[in-house]
């Protein structure tokens, strides 16, 4: 098919800068106001705090989408500017951008190929599920229940990267120590810095990922301590957990339903098509205009998967320019979302996503 994609790939630094400004500034104002009104329990705080909380979550959803565009090097023209802005936004979201972006690129490369990529929930096959014992089946379902997105989201953003960093340091220490002893026993003077530099971590793919995680974590810890000292550590961590877990839950939920929906393309590797993975394995989420703004038009996910180099501010135009070729794209309505969360098995015989009740 002759899709017109290239004409929509041009990044515009002015639009991108405006998007960053109209997202981060209102978010900062809302966060400051939220911290202030939650210091006292009166009628004003009871009325205003929930509104500010919702606004923060929605603005963080938009912020994450912009960070996601930077990872695809589509938001700004310059690669270095995309990397710089992505790092700044990663402080807001708590997750190191560089390793996240690499993992997300794997998703794009194999979307719809369920032999290679089982989605954010690491789904199992129907046959493997049926072989599980009753308790294991129950645990599998509980771990993929939508309510688990909240603690799971906090773990995904805040805890998991720090565990990877800690385990990476421990691994590097013991592996390097063993190599030092080997060289000493062989009568050599070990080059400790060379040994450490050549170490290939089991937790990171590149040294840049390690550096990015160290920098992200160092700045975050400084922010946590500074804000905690200013408003009280218990106050900060309660608010922080609520905001981060809720924002992560929303982002993961949107991502999940865009690929786990009734009729989604779920192929084995030998029959897999990148094109079908983009068109038939990505839903067209039907959102009201205000929610499209807060999610930076990520609802046009089929276009995004056809070419990740198309910035968010051109996805809609690209969709309508190619509308006559998008007959196989499946619209997904809000009332269908609960059904999406029941599709937690891959039937690799019938090549479809199914519920545990089938």
Beta strands, then each sheet from edge to edge (+ up, - down):
strand 1: 124-125
strand 2: 284-285
strand 3: 331-332
strand 4: 345-347
strand 5: 352-354
sheet 1: 1+ 4+ 5-
sheet 2: 2+ 3+
end
